[in-house]
Amino acid sequence: MKTSDPIDVIILGGGLSGLMAAIRLIRQGKKVTVVDNSLPEAGGKLGGFAKFSGAKFSLPPAGMGLLTLAGTKERLHQKIDEVIEILGIGSLAKHSSFERGADEEIYLGLDTELRSYNSIVLSPPQIDDLLARLTTLISDSCQLIRGKAESISPNEQSWVVAVREIDSNLTLNFTAKTIFYAAGRLESKILTNAGAEEYPGKGLDVGFRVEFMQRESVGALRDLGPDAKIMHKSARTFCLNSPGEIFYYKYGNMDIPGGVVANDNVNTANVGILSRIKDKEKSGREIVDNYAKIRNLPKSGVQTGRPDLCADLPLSILLGEKITKELQEFTNILGDLHLINWDLPFRIHYPLIDWYWGTYCSGPSHKTSLRGIYALGDSAGHARGLLQAAISGWLASEEYLSEINH
Ligand SMILES: Cc1cc2nc3c(=O)[nH]c(=O)nc-3n(C[C@H](O)[C@H](O)[C@H](O)COP(=O)(O)OP(=O)(O)OC[C@H]3O[C@@H](n4cnc5c(N)ncnc54)[C@H](O)[C@@H]3O)c2cc1C
């Protein structure tokens, strides 16, 4: 595509949602521009969080929030198949026990349930390969801009997106009638500043990550499935999918031990312990403010025995007493149910905040409150996750295509 060609759709964000949307639109002969300000750790590569969040693709019953967009279960499954084929993970999906529609919760005792998902976990070379393939698929047929979208403003019937290009540091203006906003959780409020309405979405999960020096500490948990989630009231476990390196990212002034970059050579195992709070905007701000009071969070050393969250760490100052108590109760229950062996050495990394800000869709559509602007993936708010972002991008393109064809 030549830079002078008029753009049908400008896609802001080159994570899985933006990439899959681009592929779907290109197939239909649309002129697409993708703008991506890649994560600092990604070294300029596309893919957003795909490499830094465990490279784990969770199959149904994960992501049933997409059902409202797909319309029927049959169509959702058909879209999952299409997306899995493009991602090139079909053979791995066949090997996983992909039981469609299975939505089982198993009671484990002590007011605690097990929710199992079937997942495809890719190794670092596999996810690199997948992202390289997707990049090749789009780079010949669409304009790819490495840059940060800084503002969106109306211009007659179209939108103008100002993009600061990374290499030249120049600001370029792109005009299109349609914007796909796929900037995910690192978004910078440009859509809100353009006047789009934000919807509450789901809550904010906060807590801590435990790095176990020996994998057998969480052996009983992993025996329940590579992607088993344990739920107790508002608390849940998170990311026990694969051994890997903990990936820290910036959240305000904090370093968050959020993702896991899968790596089989790592001998430690880790699990997140989180509690979900409802008012994500207010709670997120409070945690950032509380952090400012503590300034330097003391690092936890290697320890054994059940952690005393109030005594060991300033968690109650950071997250508040109520949440810390819930996390403590859940920590104890995981020990009581023999799912985690707290007698073996571990180290706590905190604060773990699994957030997703700025969700712009409500109801069964990718449309935002602004005409011609769609939100996809994490920015849409229907469902969160890698496979879910990819499907959301695919479905958003189909929604747009069906709109312009009628
Ligand atoms: C710590 C952590 C752990 C996770 N664990 C899992 C897991 O185990 N399994 C799972 O399925 N999901 C997991 N997720 C969720 C999953 O990573 C996301 O749902 C998915 O990556 C969303 O894809 P996306 O395309 O919507 O956005 P992203 O992957 O966030 O991609 C957005 C892209 O847009 C770019 N961007 C942002 N702002 C701009 C701008 N202004 N201009 C241009 N580009 C911009 C970003 O840099 C990025 O490249 C995890 C997420 C996190 C943070």
The ligand as a Gaussian input file, in Angstrom:
#p B3LYP/6-31G(d) Opt

LIG

0 1
 C        0.442000      -9.247000      33.432000
 C       -0.518000      -9.818000      32.478000
 C       -0.730000     -11.181000      32.439000
 C       -1.653000     -11.725000      31.546000
 N       -1.806000     -13.072000      31.483000
 C       -2.569000     -13.597000      30.521000
 C       -2.620000     -15.005000      30.295000
 O       -1.972000     -15.776000      30.975000
 N       -3.432000     -15.478000      29.314000
 C       -4.161000     -14.656000      28.546000
 O       -4.883000     -15.132000      27.668000
 N       -4.117000     -13.324000      28.727000
 C       -3.335000     -12.784000      29.672000
 N       -3.276000     -11.442000      29.831000
 C       -4.139000     -10.599000      29.006000
 C       -3.631000     -10.450000      27.584000
 O       -2.258000     -10.132000      27.591000
 C       -4.439000      -9.338000      26.922000
 O       -5.821000      -9.615000      27.071000
 C       -4.129000      -9.206000      25.432000
 O       -2.750000      -9.019000      25.242000
 C       -4.903000      -8.021000      24.861000
 O       -4.540000      -7.819000      23.529000
 P       -4.802000      -6.408000      22.880000
 O       -4.444000      -6.534000      21.447000
 O       -6.155000      -5.929000      23.205000
 O       -3.807000      -5.385000      23.622000
 P       -2.247000      -5.419000      23.911000
 O       -1.677000      -6.780000      23.885000
 O       -2.062000      -4.603000      25.146000
 O       -1.641000      -4.617000      22.683000
 C       -1.843000      -3.223000      22.519000
 C       -0.713000      -2.623000      21.693000
 O       -1.011000      -1.247000      21.476000
 C        0.139000      -0.461000      21.773000
 N       -0.286000       0.883000      22.135000
 C       -0.761000       1.335000      23.325000
 N       -1.031000       2.649000      23.261000
 C       -0.724000       3.038000      21.994000
 C       -0.775000       4.283000      21.317000
 N       -1.210000       5.401000      21.912000
 N       -0.364000       4.336000      20.023000
 C        0.062000       3.210000      19.385000
 N        0.151000       2.010000      19.985000
 C       -0.243000       1.924000      21.275000
 C        0.773000      -1.240000      22.929000
 O        2.113000      -0.869000      23.171000
 C        0.629000      -2.678000      22.393000
 O        1.667000      -2.992000      21.501000
 C       -2.375000     -10.872000      30.703000
 C       -2.135000      -9.504000      30.727000
 C       -1.217000      -8.963000      31.604000
 C       -0.930000      -7.491000      31.611000

